[in-house]
Amino acid sequence: MRTKWHFTKTEWVGETLRLVSEEDVEITHLKPVHQVITDSDAAAFVYLAEAEPGYVYLYVHESTWKEVKRALDSRYPIEAAGTDGTFLLESFYEEMNDLLVNIEGNSNYGEEMVEKVERVFFAEQR
């Protein structure tokens, strides 16, 4: 079984970026999988977490990407907020950097996704 939670807003708590969900979610029971994938159709990065009896997909939507980039650039921690506390997205920095390198110029992710990723994450290099 897999559950999808959508994070479309951000807030800063000191030097930590907090992702805020559209739904009320309980998050402290999650365990990190240390993997980030994409959902090109949804224009989102997806952080995988384990929860009994399956997986939870934490969708990090395009509306959060500018702040995510700021956090990545400064190596600030990123966490997801729930009704019961927060969940640190362990290995997010490493996983995202590997994924971004693979996406840049790679039409396998879909032209629209590549364009959106390049516009936010690689704008300074152009």
N, C-alpha and C positions, 0 to 999 in steps of 0.2 A: 504494500500500500504506500502511496506517496501523497503528500499534502503540499499544496502550493500556497505560500504567503507572499504578498506583494508589498514591497517597500517603495514608496513613491515620494517620501519627504525625508528631510534630514534636519538635524539640529546639532549644534556644537555644545559639548559639555567639557569646558576646559580645552584640552588638546585631543579630545576624543570625538570622533564623528559618530553620531548615533543615527541609525536608520530607523524610520518610523513607518509602521505598517498601516494599511488601510483598515485592517481588521483588528479586533481584539484577539491577541494571541498570547498563549502561555509559552514561554521560551526557555526558561531556566533548566528544563529537563533535557535539552538537546545536547548531542555530542557531535563535535566537528568531524567531518570526513576529510577535510583538507583538500577539497576539490572545488574549482569554479568552472562552470560550463556556460554556454550561451544558449539563449532562446532567441534566434534571429527574428522570428515572426513577432515576438513581443518586444523586441529591441531591449533586451535585458541580459544582465549577467546573473547567473544562478549559483548561489553558494549552497552546497549540499550539507545536510546535517542528518544524523541518525536520531530516530525516536521510535520507541516501541509502538506499533509493530512494523515500522518501515522507515521511510525517508521523508524529510521535510525539505522542500525546495524553497529557498529564500530568494525571491526575485528582486534584484537590484535594478530598478527601472531607470530609463534614460533621464528622467527628471532629477535624479540624484547624482548623475555622473560628474558634473562640474565640482561638486563638493567631494565626491569620492576621489577625483583626480587630485584635488588639493591635499587631501589626507594622504594619498599615496606618495605624492611629491615630498611631503614632509615626514613620511613614515609614521604618521599618527595612527593610533589604533582605531579600528572601525568595529562597532558593535551594533546589534539589532536590539530594539526595545520591544518589550512585551508588557503585558499587564502585571506580570509577576517579577519583573526585573529586566536584566539585560543579558545578552549572549555575545561574547567576544568572537569575532570571525577570525579564528586562528588561521595562520598561513595565507590570509587574504592577499597581503602584499606580494608574496612570492608567486602565488597562483595567478593573480591578475597580471603581473608583469609578463609571465610566460605566455599567458593567453593573448595579451595585447600584441606581443611580438608576432604571434601566429596570425592574428586577424589583419594586421596592417597589410593592405594590398592583396589580400587573399579572398578572391570572389567566392570561395567555397562557403563563406559565411553569409553570402547574399550581398549584392551591391549596396543596398540601403543600409544594412547593418555596418558594413565596412565604412561607408561614408560617414555615418553618425559617430562611430568610434574614432575615426581619424580626425573628425572635426573637433571633438572634445579632448582626446588624449594625445593627439599629435600636432595640434594647431601650432604650437610654438616652434616646431621643426620645419615648418613650411614657409 
